């Protein structure tokens, strides 16, 4: 029975389902770190009890784990990202964006057609904005995670390991900021001079 996965056919259908079960989804999200959300409690919060739980499971919004219920990872990550409460520090996306930035700059400098050139300029601006926002979010997430770990992790050995791990993330973020500055100051200084004269 649990192998029958269904899919939403439109955004409207998805939004309607999330809205109908908002009490349960909100509660699951609030308790996402506890890993102890009992099926019976989920059933009480669901609009149509067992029928709702089965619907949410079939459509991949929640999963059951013995007597417990939790949000599927794709929804959990989406809500965390949108609400900016993600505990994962994602430096890989910034690293990839720096590669995309260099490519877009190279395309801009090589293109002679004004319309296509402008398109690459827009790509560069969009990527720079994305790098700035992601880096800022990473810094905010890092600070919050350090504070939370320091104040709330009761086991000293685990607290120490988490803080060492977070310090590695801090070094990664600092290295990426340096790499961005290098792109602007050294690698692509020609682009920034040309683009500033053209804008």
Secondary structure, DSSP 8 states (H G I E B T S, - for coil): -TT-----SSHHHHHHHHHHTHHHHHHHHHTTTT---BHHHHHHHSTTTHHHHHHHHHTTSEEEETTEEEE-HHHHHHHHHHHT---S---HHHHHHHHHHHHHHHHHHH--SHHHHHHHHHHHHHHHHHHHHHHHHHHHHHHHHHHHHHHH---HHHHHHHHHHHHHHHHHHHHHHHHHHHIIIIITHHHHHHHHHH-
